[in-house]
Amino acid sequence: MKTFFILSLFLSTCVAYAQDYHHWSEHFGARASLLGGAATAGLGDNATSYYNPAAMAFVKDPSLSISVNAYRIRMLKINNALGEGLNLDETEFSTMPNLIAGILEFKNRKRLRLGYSIITRRAFNQKFDFLHEEDTEVLPQFDGPERWVYSYNLQHQLMEYWAGISLSYQVSDGFAIGLSHYGIYRDVKYGFGQGLSILPQDYSGLEVYQYSNVQSFNYYNVKGLFKPSIALDVGNFKFGMTFTTPTFNMFGKAKAFREISYVNFADISPGIDVDVHLIDRVDGINVVHKEHGALAFGVSWKLGKRAWFHFTNETFFGGKRYYIFDADEKPSIYPDAFTDEQLKEVILDGQNFLSLTEKTHARTNLGLGLETILTNRWEMYLGARTDFLYNEVPQTNETVMRVEASKWSLVHFSLGLVHITKKNKRYTVGVEYGAAPENLITVTPNNITTSSHSFKLLLEITVGQKKVEAQ
């Protein structure tokens, strides 16, 4: 019984933590980012082409181009992640282009405007390598302690780019409608491996106990969506609402590899009564990745003559579990001691050996922003936003292929300064701090505690824009 308990402890805590299941980890354009993402009512700059295409009609000085670069450092520590006293930690530095966008006017059609935007919608990279060795006496059939060797490694990279065009039409002095269309390219690379070996001190080839679980996959997916919107601007008050449609799939391909083996576990673990090795690989399998849509509304109020307060509420819709890819073929098994039904229903928990699923929960995020004019040439931005986890996967499931994901939600705080030159250039610099408060962590089994901190530096240059709505 003690043997099985210790074995269960090692295998049940094999969880990696990634921040890929958050909708609001990134915002686009320095102004929107530094104002907590509260941009749905329209901020009067080029990022409006993404946040609310209808509000492009009220941008006073459309500019030809905008470029934002973000520099981020993220520090993560997970205490007891792999068992009592077995911690994971990582420090990551990354750079990425955040937004390129612009708004164009038509000389003969003053009520119509065209916008374009390219955004890095998601950018994530995480890597863990871990090896633990311990002498523990848990196998009564041997004298003295046994050497336990546990290895764990994970590498996860996710990049998602959106490119789109937007149209707005000013129906009346204070009301406009708009529509955006985005094409999306998603690229994912994932590798995960864990192994456990129990080595008695009086080593014999027949007395080695081993478990290993290795999986890796790469996939890309091309899809699209539409974003209709409305905007109201009556001077000291603005309102905006956008609907993001579910994505429609175009094409995508994946390749995947997986290997599982048990050696001599029949002696120490109930339910595993035979040594077994499963392995398979697939290439060129079709991929469908889904976004289930969202509804956002935002308001902005002018506070006196020198400040604006902004608020956005965005609800992201959930969806039932579906297959990103699914290879309907039997893996190679040594020995081939299982029927197809036993393999799929008992060993693989109802899924094919090489298949990947995802489930999305509905979540609502809130953003708050305050901007104020300090002098004729300087402005200040303050912002805060939530970033709730939207995919709460089971803590452990060794039988199916899946992405190991974070168990916590995030909050972000930001501060920025803007300098406006006489040559109609705007220089924006700001910092953003993100953290995972303990009371927002969704699952904390086995005394797992998390310390997650991120810092982001944003730099932006806007050409040809004299004034913004705060002035």
N, C-alpha and C positions, 0 to 999 in steps of 0.2 A: 504494500500500500504506500509506503514511504517512497519507493522507487517511482511509482506512477505519479505521485504528487509532485515530485521534483521534475520529472519529465514534462508533466503538464504545465508547470510553471515556466519552463524554458520555451515550450512551443506556443503557449497561449499569450505570451507577451511579445511575439515577433511582429511588431507593428512599426511601420515607418510613418513619418509625419511630413506631409507636404502641404503647401498652401495653394493648391491648384483648384480647390472647390470653393472659391469666393468670387462673387460677381463684381465687387467694388474695390478690389485691391488696386486697380489702376483707374486714374481719370486722365483727361486728355486736354491739353492746353494748360499752361501754367496758371492762368486765372481760375479756370474751373477747378483744377486740382487743389489750389491753395484756398479756395472758398468751399472746401468740403464736398465738391461734386454737385453743389446746389446751383445747377445751370439750366434747368428745364424751362424756366421762364424766359431765358435768353439773357446773356451777359453783354451783348453788344459787340462781341469780337468774332474772330473767324471760327473758333471752336463751336459757335452756334450752329454751324452746318452739320455737326454731329449731334449735338444735344437736342436741338429743336429746329428743324429746317424751316418751319414757318416763321420763326423769329428772325431769320435772316432779313426779312423785309424791313425790320426796324434798326438794323445796324447802320449807324449814321455815316461812318467812313469806312466802307469796305476796303480791305487791303489785299494785295495780290498774293502774298505768301506769309506763312508763319511757320516757324520751326522751333520745336521744343526738344531739349535733350534732358534725360534724367540719369542721375548717378545714384546708385543705391547700395547700401551696406546692410546686411541682415544678419543678426546674431540669434541663434536658436540653441536652447539647451533643454533637454527632456530628461528629468530625473526619473530613475527606475523604469525607463522605457522598455528595457529588455529583461527586466527582473529586478529584484531588490538589490540596489547598489550598482546596477548596470545602466549607465547613462549614455545618451547620445548628445553630441554638440556639434555645431557647425557655424562658421562665419563665411559669408559669401559677399563678394563685391561684384556689381554688374553695371553696365552702361547700356542704354538703349535709346533710340529715337522714340519720342512719345507721340508727336503729332506733326503732320504737315497738312495745312489747310488754307483755303482761300475762298473769297466771295467775289463774284463778278456782277457788274451792273450792265443793263442793256440800255443804250442811248434812246432807242425809240419805244421801249416798253419799260417805263419807270417802275411799274408795279411788280415786275417779274425779276427775280434774281436767281443766279446759278451758283451753287457752291460745290466744292470738292474737299475731300478729306481722306487722309491715309493715317491710320492709327495702329499702334502696337497694342491690341486689345488685351492680350495676355502674354506675359513673359515670366517664365519660372524655371529655375534650375536648382536641383538639390542633389547632394551626394553624401552618403554615409558609408564608412568602412569600419567594421568592429570585429575584434577577436577577443574572446574571453576563455581563459584556462583556469581550472579549479580542481583541487583534489578533495573528493567527497566520498564517504563510505555510504553507498546506497544499495549495492548489490550484495545481498547476504550470502550468495554462493561463493564469494571470493573473500579472502582475508585481506584486511587493510583497505584503505581508500582507493577509489578509482579516479582516473584522470578524465575530467569532462572538458571537451574542447568545443566551444560554440562560436560559430562565425556568422556574420550578418553583413550584407552590403546592399546598397540601393543607389541607383542613379536615375533621376527623372528629369527630363527636359521637355518643356512645353512652350511653343511659340505660336501665336495666333495673330494674324494680320487682317485688318479690314480696310477695304478701299471702296469709296463710294462717291456718288454724285447726288446733289440735293437741289430741289427747286422750291421756291416760295412765291406765293402770289398774295399781294396786299388787296384784300377784298374791300376794305374801307380804311379810314384814317387810323383806326386803332385795332383792326382785326385782320389776321392773315392766316392762310393755310399753307401747308408744306408737305413734301414727300421726299424721302431719301431711299436710295437702293444701294445695298452693300454686297459686294462679293467678299467671301471669307476664305482664307487659307489657314488651315490648322495642321501643325506638325508636332508629333509626339514621339519621344524616344524614352523607353523605359526598360530598366534591368533590375532584377531583384534576385537575391540568393540568400539562403540560410542553410546551415548545416550543423548537426550535432553528432559528436563521436564520443562514445564511452569506452575508455581503454583501461582494462584491468592491469594492475602492476605486473602480475605474472602473465605477460602478454602471450596469447595464442591466437593464431589466425581465425579460429572458430569462436573466439570470445570477444570479438570487436562488435560493438553496437553502433550502428550508423543510421542517420536520417539526413536527407538532403532534399531541398526544394529550390529549383532554379527556374526562372521564367524571364523572358525578354520579348519585347515587341517594339516595332516601329510602325507608325501609320501616318498617312496624310489624308486630309479630307478637304474638298472644295464644296462650298455651299453658299447660299445667299439668303437675304431677307429684305423686307421693306419696312419703312418707318414713317407712317403718316403722322401729322401733328397739326395743332392749332396754337395760335399765340394771340394774346391780348395785351396791348400797350396803351395805357391811358395817362401817361406822364409820370405820376408818382406811384403807380401801381402796375405790376405786370403779372400775367398769368400764362402758363404754358402747359400743354398736355401732349404726350407722345405715346404711341402704341408701337411696340416692336413686335413684328409678326414672328411666329415660329419659323425656323430656318427650313428651306427646301434643299434637298441634297442634289448635288451634281455628280460628283464621282470621288472616289478615294480608294486607296489600296493599303494593305498591311502585310507584314511578314512577322511571324511569331515562332518562338521556340519555348519548349517546356520540358522539364525532366524532374521526376520524383522517384525516390528510392528509399526503401526500408530494409535494413539488414539486421537480423537477429532480434527484432522488436517483439516477436511472438513470445519471447521469454520474459519480457518486462512490461509490456503494455497490452491491456485487454483490447480486443477489437482488431488487432493486427496479427493474424495467425499464420502468415506466410511471408517469406522474403519476396519482395517484388520490386521491379524497376519499370517505370513508365517513361517513354520518351517520344517526342514527335516534333515536327517542324512543318510550317506551311509558308508559302510565299505567293503574293499576288491575290490575296483574298479581298473581297469587296468590303468597303467601310462606309458606315453611315453614322455620323455624329450629329446629335440634335441639340438645339437651343429651343426652349419651349415658349419664348416670348416674354414680354414685360409691358407693364403699364406704369407711366410716370406722370406726375403732375408737380408743378412748382409755382411758387409765388415769390415776388420781390416787392419790398416796400422801401420807399425813400424816407430816410430819417433825417429831417432837417434839410440843410442845403449841401452837406458834405459827406453823407454816408448812405449806404444801401444795406438792407438786410435781405438775405436770400435763403430760401428753404426748398428742398426737393424731397419727395417721397416716391420711391420706385419699388414696385412689387414685381418680382420675377416669378413666373408660373412654374409649377412643378410638373413632373411627368412620371409615369410608371416605368418600371425597369424595362430596358430594351437592350438589344445586342448591338454593340458597336461593330464587332465582327464575330463570325461564328463559322468554324471549320467542322463540318459534319462528317468526320471520319474517325475511325478507331485508331488510337495510338499504338505504337509497338509496346508489347508487354512481355516481360521475362520474369517468371514463366507465364505463359498464357493460361492462367488458372481461373479466369473470370468470364462469365457470360456477358454479352453486351448489356443486358439489363442490370446485372450486378455492377458492372463498371460504371455505368452512367448514373444509376440511382443511389448506389451505396457509396462508391468510392469518389465519384465526381459531383455528388450533390445535385443531380438532375441536369447538369450542363455538359456540353461536349468538352473534351480535354483542352482544346485550343479555342476558347471563346472568351470574349470580354464584354461585360455588361455595365450599365450605368443607370442610376436612379437619381432623379433630381427632386428635391423638396422645394416647395414654394417658400420664398423669403422676401421680406420687405426691409429695405435699407433707407436710412434717413441721413440727409446732409444739411448742415447749417453753415452759412457764410456771412461775414461782415466785412465790408470794404469801406474805407474812409479816405478822404483827401487830406494829406498832411500839409502840403504846400502846393503851389502852382505846378511844380515839377515832380512831386513825390506823392505816392499813394501807398496804403498798407492794406494787406489782406489777412484775415483770420478765418480758419475753418475747422470743422470737425465732422466726422461721419462714422457710421457703423459699417461693418463688413461681415455679415453673418454667413456661417458655414451652410452650404446648401446640399451637401451629399454626406449623410451620416451612414457610413458603411459599418457592417458588423466589426467588432473588435478583432475577431480572428475567424478565418475560414480558409483552412489549408487545402481544401478540395477544389477550389475554383480559382481561375486567373482573375486578378483584379488589381487595381491601382491602390496602393496603400496611401491613405490620405490623412490630413490633419483632423484633430478632434476639437478644435476650438474656433471661436469667432474672434474678430479683430475690431479694434477702434483705431482711428487715425486723427491726428491733430496737425494743423499746418499754420505757417506764418510766412508771409511774403512781402517784398517791397518792390515798387515799380518806379523807374525813373523815365521821364518823358523828355526827349531832347527837342531842340528848336527845329531840327530837320525831320520832324514827324516820325521818329523812331522811338519805340518803347522797349526798354530793357527791364526784364522781370527776373528776379532771383528769389527763390524761396526754399524752405525746408519743410519736410513732412516727417512726423514721427508716428510709427504704428506699433501697437502692442496687443497682447492677448490677455485681457484681464481674467483673473482666476475664476470669477463668477460667470464668465461667458464660455468656459470650457465645457464642451458637451459631454464627454465621457472621461472619467478619471479612474479606471480600474487599477488594481494592484499598486495603489499609492503613487500613481504617475502624476507628477507636477511639471508644469511647463513654464519656461521663461523665454518669451519671444519678443524681440525688439528689432525694429527696422528704422533706418534713417534714409531719407531721399533728398537729394539736391536737384532742383529744377531750374533750368536756364532757358530763357525765351527772348527772341528778338522779333518784333513786329514792325514791318515797313509800311508806311503810307497811312497810318491810323492816327489822327490828331487827337481825338477825344474818345472817351468811353462813357458808358451810361452813368457812371458814378459822378461825373462832373456836371 
